[in-house]
Amino acid sequence: MTSALPFLPFSKPTIDEATIAAVGEVLRSGWITSGPKVQAFEAQLSEYFGGRPVRTFNSGTCTMEIALRIAGIGPGDEVITTPISWVATANVIIEVGATPVFADIDPVTRNIDLDKLEAAITPRTKAIIPVYLSGLPVDMDRLYAIAEKYKLRVVEDAAQAFGSEWKGKRIGSFGDFVSFSFQANKNITTGEGGALVLNSLEEARLAEKYRLQGVTRSGVDGIDVDVLGGKYNMSDIMAAIGLGQFANIEAITAHRRSLARHYFEQFGSDFEAQSGAQLPVADFENSNWHLFQIILPDNGPGTRATFMQKMAEQNVGTGYHYSPIHLFTMYRERGFTEGMFPVSEKLGYLTVTLPMFYAMTKQDVERAVATVKSILIK
């Protein structure tokens, strides 16, 4: 029986009236592509990340590809990443002509297992792309110790980690390349879009070339192209949304952490024993709680689909993040098969994302938890 309550989505962007008005001002200004709003957004992001150079783009995917290109990664090189991410994380490796190598995930954090990552390093390995699933960073000290030991570049897939921290330092304020996404369901959004934190103005200038056809301009009419670039620039319309969102980042992160705490309170200490499900790591210092995910008990084929359907019947939305990349057809054709990364395969088919967004209330959390319990606890 379908619930009479309104539908509770698993994610929903919040755009305030001031931001809507700012977009209207951009549309009336006559300058709607990359312009002063993009420059202002990049300047605010740079300040947020301790003065590091930041360049914005039309997606979080191209930021990783461009980081790999700046690092000189290409044919003959290997790049290690996790099988549990949006497929873009691995696709960009292929896009630059390199070979994707996977390392299995940690069953508790659900992030890449750094022991397995280190074991996967070969003389051909040139870079690693860790993913901070749900906004929870990996052990950053260990990650960069490995990178330094083997002289590897790091492209942090921090798509979900805007506002996350490591030991009191913002993700993006330190490290190597750091890529963020501003896609519609992220903690702050520009509709679509992304940002790349770089190490130097030289890298930033190269990023600018890659995002706009390799072009360098000089003087009144001077133009040259010396690298193969694409069309990846952010528009002022997107940047105006980003500026409005960014103004609320501290409140957004605090509210999400409050909602996550309430999830744990509502599930209670005996939920895992009663249901056979697994809750996420209860980290309220480092994670920005982009997602709240549970791992379902393994009840055989159709476990997740059946659960998600029952949740939908009660008007509670769910998602899944993510299916194992190495089992997609394109990756099977590259030699990956079942059984290679067993933790990723199990969790990839049993992980469910519950509602988590800025406009949610504690009552919404209570409703989501009550619905989960009604399905899993008999």
C-alpha positions as CSV (number, residue, x, y, z in Angstrom):
1,M,0.0,0.0,0.0
2,T,1.4,3.4,-1.0
3,S,2.0,5.9,1.7
4,A,-0.3,9.0,1.8
5,L,2.7,11.1,2.8
6,P,4.5,13.2,0.1
7,F,7.4,11.7,-1.7
8,L,10.7,12.1,0.1
9,P,13.6,12.1,-2.4
10,F,17.0,10.8,-1.6
11,S,18.5,14.1,-2.8
12,K,17.2,17.6,-3.7
13,P,19.0,20.9,-4.3
14,T,18.1,24.0,-2.4
15,I,18.4,27.2,-4.4
16,D,17.4,30.4,-2.4
17,E,15.7,33.4,-3.8
18,A,18.9,35.5,-3.7
19,T,20.7,33.1,-5.9
20,I,17.7,33.0,-8.3
21,A,17.8,36.8,-8.5
22,A,21.6,36.7,-9.1
23,V,21.1,34.4,-12.0
24,G,18.5,36.8,-13.4
25,E,21.1,39.6,-13.1
26,V,23.6,37.6,-15.1
27,L,21.0,36.9,-17.8
28,R,20.2,40.7,-18.0
29,S,23.8,41.6,-18.0
30,G,24.5,40.4,-21.5
31,W,27.5,38.3,-20.3
32,I,26.4,34.8,-19.7
33,T,29.4,32.7,-20.6
34,S,32.7,32.7,-18.7
35,G,33.2,36.1,-17.3
36,P,33.3,38.1,-14.0
37,K,31.1,35.7,-12.1
38,V,33.5,32.8,-12.9
39,Q,36.4,34.9,-11.8
40,A,34.7,35.8,-8.5
41,F,33.7,32.2,-7.9
42,E,37.3,31.0,-8.5
43,A,38.7,33.7,-6.2
44,Q,36.3,32.7,-3.4
45,L,37.2,29.0,-3.8
46,S,40.9,29.8,-3.8
47,E,40.5,31.7,-0.6
48,Y,38.6,28.8,0.9
49,F,41.4,26.4,0.0
50,G,44.1,28.6,1.6
51,G,45.1,30.5,-1.5
52,R,45.8,27.6,-3.7
53,P,45.0,28.2,-7.5
54,V,41.5,27.0,-8.4
55,R,39.9,26.8,-11.9
56,T,36.3,25.9,-12.6
57,F,34.9,23.8,-15.4
58,N,31.6,22.5,-16.8
59,S,31.9,19.1,-15.0
60,G,33.7,17.3,-12.3
61,T,34.7,14.7,-14.8
62,C,36.9,16.9,-17.0
63,T,38.7,18.2,-14.0
64,M,40.2,14.7,-13.4
65,E,41.0,14.2,-17.0
66,I,42.7,17.6,-17.2
67,A,44.7,16.9,-14.0
68,L,46.0,13.7,-15.6
69,R,47.0,15.6,-18.7
70,I,48.8,18.2,-16.7
71,A,50.6,15.4,-14.9
72,G,51.7,14.0,-18.2
73,I,49.8,10.7,-17.8
74,G,49.2,8.9,-21.1
75,P,49.8,5.7,-23.1
76,G,51.9,3.1,-21.3
77,D,51.1,4.5,-17.8
78,E,48.9,2.9,-15.2
79,V,46.6,4.7,-12.8
80,I,45.2,3.0,-9.7
81,T,41.7,3.7,-8.5
82,T,38.7,2.1,-6.8
83,P,36.0,-0.1,-8.5
84,I,33.3,1.7,-6.3
85,S,32.7,5.1,-7.8
86,W,30.8,6.8,-10.6
87,V,32.3,5.3,-13.8
88,A,33.8,8.7,-14.8
89,T,36.6,8.1,-12.3
90,A,37.9,5.2,-14.4
91,N,36.8,6.5,-17.8
92,V,39.1,9.5,-17.5
93,I,42.1,7.2,-17.2
94,I,41.2,5.6,-20.5
95,E,40.4,9.0,-22.0
96,V,44.1,10.0,-21.7
97,G,45.3,6.7,-23.1
98,A,46.5,5.2,-19.8
99,T,45.5,1.9,-18.2
100,P,43.0,1.7,-15.3
101,V,44.1,-0.6,-12.4
102,F,41.7,-1.3,-9.6
103,A,42.3,-2.0,-5.9
104,D,39.5,-3.4,-3.8
105,I,37.8,-1.3,-1.1
106,D,37.8,-1.4,2.7
107,P,34.6,-3.1,4.0
108,V,34.1,-0.6,6.7
109,T,35.0,2.8,5.2
110,R,34.0,1.6,1.7
111,N,36.9,3.7,0.3
112,I,39.9,2.2,-1.5
113,D,41.9,-0.1,0.7
114,L,45.3,1.6,0.9
115,D,47.1,-1.7,1.6
116,K,45.7,-3.2,-1.6
117,L,46.4,0.1,-3.5
118,E,50.1,-0.2,-2.5
119,A,50.2,-3.8,-3.5
120,A,48.9,-2.9,-7.0
121,I,51.7,-0.5,-7.7
122,T,54.0,-1.5,-10.6
123,P,56.9,0.3,-12.4
124,R,54.2,1.5,-14.8
125,T,52.1,3.2,-12.1
126,K,52.3,6.9,-12.5
127,A,49.2,8.2,-10.5
128,I,46.5,7.2,-8.1
129,I,42.9,8.4,-8.0
130,P,41.4,7.9,-4.5
131,V,37.6,8.5,-4.1
132,Y,36.1,9.9,-0.9
133,L,32.8,8.0,-1.0
134,S,29.9,9.8,0.7
135,G,32.4,12.6,1.6
136,L,34.5,10.5,3.9
137,P,38.2,11.0,3.1
138,V,40.7,8.1,3.1
139,D,43.6,8.2,5.5
140,M,45.3,11.2,3.9
141,D,48.6,10.7,5.8
142,R,49.0,7.2,4.6
143,L,47.8,8.1,1.1
144,Y,50.5,10.8,0.6
145,A,53.1,8.7,2.3
146,I,52.5,6.0,-0.4
147,A,52.5,8.7,-3.1
148,E,55.8,10.1,-1.9
149,K,57.4,6.6,-1.5
150,Y,56.7,5.6,-5.1
151,K,56.9,9.2,-6.7
152,L,53.2,9.1,-7.8
153,R,50.9,12.0,-8.7
154,V,47.6,12.0,-6.8
155,V,44.3,13.2,-8.4
156,E,41.9,13.3,-5.5
157,D,38.3,12.5,-6.6
158,A,36.7,14.7,-4.0
159,A,33.5,15.0,-6.1
160,Q,31.5,14.3,-2.9
161,A,33.8,15.9,-0.4
162,F,33.3,19.6,-0.6
163,G,33.4,20.8,3.0
164,S,35.0,17.6,4.3
165,E,38.2,17.8,6.4
166,W,41.2,15.7,7.5
167,K,42.4,16.4,11.0
168,G,41.0,19.9,10.9
169,K,42.3,20.8,7.4
170,R,39.8,21.3,4.6
171,I,40.0,18.7,1.8
172,G,41.5,20.8,-1.1
173,S,43.6,23.0,1.1
174,F,46.6,20.5,0.9
175,G,47.8,17.6,-1.3
176,D,48.2,17.4,-5.0
177,F,45.4,17.8,-7.6
178,V,41.9,17.9,-5.9
179,S,38.8,17.6,-8.0
180,F,35.3,18.7,-6.9
181,S,31.9,18.2,-8.5
182,F,29.0,20.7,-8.4
183,Q,26.5,18.4,-10.1
184,A,22.9,18.8,-9.0
185,N,22.9,16.5,-6.0
186,K,26.2,17.6,-4.5
187,N,26.4,19.5,-1.2
188,I,26.8,22.7,-3.2
189,T,25.8,22.8,-6.9
190,T,26.1,24.9,-10.0
191,G,23.6,22.7,-11.8
192,E,26.5,20.9,-13.4
193,G,30.1,21.9,-13.0
194,G,33.3,21.2,-11.2
195,A,36.5,22.8,-9.8
196,L,40.1,21.7,-9.8
197,V,42.6,22.8,-7.1
198,L,46.1,23.0,-8.5
199,N,49.6,23.3,-7.2
200,S,51.0,26.4,-9.0
201,L,50.0,29.2,-11.4
202,E,51.9,27.3,-14.1
203,E,49.6,24.4,-13.7
204,A,46.6,26.7,-13.5
205,R,47.6,28.4,-16.8
206,L,47.8,24.9,-18.5
207,A,44.4,24.0,-17.1
208,E,43.0,27.1,-18.7
209,K,44.4,26.0,-22.0
210,Y,42.9,22.5,-21.7
211,R,39.5,23.8,-20.8
212,L,39.2,26.1,-23.8
213,Q,40.7,24.6,-27.0
214,G,44.3,25.1,-26.0
215,V,44.0,28.8,-26.7
216,T,46.4,31.4,-25.3
217,R,45.6,35.1,-26.1
218,S,47.9,38.0,-26.0
219,G,47.5,41.7,-26.8
220,V,44.5,43.0,-28.6
221,D,44.3,40.2,-31.3
222,G,47.0,37.8,-30.5
223,I,46.1,34.1,-30.3
224,D,48.0,30.8,-30.3
225,V,47.2,27.1,-29.7
226,D,50.0,24.9,-28.5
227,V,48.1,22.0,-26.8
228,L,45.0,20.0,-27.7
229,G,42.2,21.4,-25.5
230,G,38.5,20.9,-25.3
231,K,35.4,23.0,-24.4
232,Y,35.1,22.6,-20.7
233,N,34.6,26.2,-19.4
234,M,32.0,27.1,-16.7
235,S,29.5,29.8,-17.6
236,D,28.7,32.9,-15.5
237,I,25.2,31.5,-15.0
238,M,26.6,28.5,-13.3
239,A,29.1,30.5,-11.3
240,A,26.3,32.8,-10.0
241,I,24.5,29.7,-8.7
242,G,27.8,28.5,-7.2
243,L,28.5,31.8,-5.4
244,G,25.0,31.7,-3.8
245,Q,25.5,28.1,-2.7
246,F,29.0,28.7,-1.5
247,A,27.8,31.5,0.8
248,N,26.0,28.8,2.9
249,I,28.6,26.0,2.9
250,E,29.2,26.1,6.6
251,A,25.5,25.9,7.4
252,I,25.0,23.1,4.8
253,T,27.8,21.0,6.3
254,A,26.7,21.5,9.9
255,H,23.1,20.6,9.0
256,R,24.1,17.4,7.1
257,R,26.2,16.3,10.1
258,S,23.2,17.0,12.4
259,L,21.0,14.9,10.1
260,A,23.6,12.1,10.1
261,R,23.7,12.1,13.9
262,H,19.9,11.8,14.0
263,Y,20.0,8.9,11.6
264,F,22.3,7.0,14.0
265,E,20.1,8.0,17.0
266,Q,17.0,6.7,15.2
267,F,18.5,3.5,14.0
268,G,19.8,2.8,17.5
269,S,22.6,0.6,18.8
270,D,20.8,-2.7,18.1
271,F,19.7,-2.0,14.5
272,E,22.6,-3.9,12.8
273,A,22.1,-7.0,15.0
274,Q,18.4,-7.0,14.5
275,S,18.4,-6.3,10.7
276,G,21.7,-7.8,9.5
277,A,22.4,-4.4,7.7
278,Q,25.5,-2.3,8.2
279,L,25.6,1.4,9.0
280,P,28.3,3.7,7.7
281,V,31.3,4.9,9.8
282,A,30.0,7.4,12.4
283,D,32.5,10.2,11.5
284,F,31.3,13.7,12.4
285,E,34.6,15.5,12.2
286,N,36.0,14.7,8.7
287,S,33.0,13.7,6.6
288,N,30.6,16.3,5.1
289,W,27.9,13.6,4.9
290,H,27.2,13.9,1.2
291,L,25.4,10.6,1.4
292,F,24.0,8.3,4.1
293,Q,24.4,4.8,2.9
294,I,23.5,1.4,4.5
295,I,24.6,-2.1,3.3
296,L,21.7,-4.4,3.2
297,P,21.7,-8.0,4.5
298,D,22.5,-10.4,1.6
299,N,19.2,-12.1,0.9
300,G,20.1,-13.3,-2.6
301,P,19.3,-12.1,-6.1
302,G,17.1,-9.0,-6.2
303,T,17.9,-8.0,-2.6
304,R,18.5,-4.3,-3.4
305,A,15.9,-3.9,-6.1
306,T,13.2,-5.4,-3.8
307,F,14.2,-3.2,-0.9
308,M,14.2,-0.1,-3.1
309,Q,10.8,-0.9,-4.5
310,K,9.3,-1.4,-1.0
311,M,10.8,2.0,0.0
312,A,9.3,3.6,-3.1
313,E,5.9,2.1,-2.2
314,Q,6.1,4.1,1.0
315,N,7.1,7.3,-0.9
316,V,10.7,7.3,0.3
317,G,13.3,7.7,-2.4
318,T,16.6,5.8,-2.5
319,G,19.6,5.5,-4.7
320,Y,22.6,3.3,-5.1
321,H,26.2,4.6,-5.3
322,Y,27.8,2.7,-7.0
323,S,27.8,-0.5,-9.1
324,P,31.3,-2.0,-9.5
325,I,32.9,-0.3,-12.4
326,H,35.0,-3.4,-13.4
327,L,31.9,-5.4,-14.2
328,F,30.5,-3.0,-16.8
329,T,30.7,-4.4,-20.4
330,M,33.5,-2.0,-21.5
331,Y,35.7,-3.0,-18.5
332,R,34.9,-6.7,-18.9
333,E,36.2,-6.3,-22.5
334,R,39.5,-5.1,-21.0
335,G,39.8,-8.3,-19.0
336,F,38.1,-7.6,-15.7
337,T,35.9,-10.4,-14.3
338,E,33.8,-11.4,-11.3
339,G,35.8,-12.4,-8.2
340,M,38.7,-10.0,-8.8
341,F,37.5,-7.5,-6.2
342,P,35.1,-9.4,-3.9
343,V,34.5,-6.6,-1.3
344,S,33.5,-4.1,-4.1
345,E,31.3,-6.7,-5.7
346,K,29.4,-7.5,-2.6
347,L,29.0,-4.0,-1.3
348,G,28.3,-2.7,-4.9
349,Y,25.2,-4.8,-5.1
350,L,24.0,-4.3,-1.5
351,T,24.6,-0.6,-0.8
352,V,21.6,1.7,-0.7
353,T,21.6,5.5,-0.4
354,L,19.0,7.0,2.0
355,P,17.6,10.5,1.8
356,M,20.1,13.2,2.7
357,F,19.8,16.9,1.6
358,Y,19.9,20.4,3.1
359,A,16.2,20.9,3.2
360,M,15.6,17.7,5.1
361,T,14.2,17.8,8.6
362,K,14.7,15.5,11.6
363,Q,11.2,14.3,11.0
364,D,12.2,13.3,7.5
365,V,15.0,11.2,8.9
366,E,12.6,9.6,11.4
367,R,10.3,8.7,8.5
368,A,13.1,7.2,6.4
369,V,14.4,5.1,9.3
370,A,11.0,3.9,10.3
371,T,10.4,2.8,6.7
372,V,13.8,1.0,6.6
373,K,13.0,-0.8,9.8
374,S,9.5,-1.8,8.7
375,I,11.1,-3.6,5.7
376,L,14.3,-5.1,7.3
377,I,13.1,-6.0,10.8
378,K,10.4,-8.6,11.1
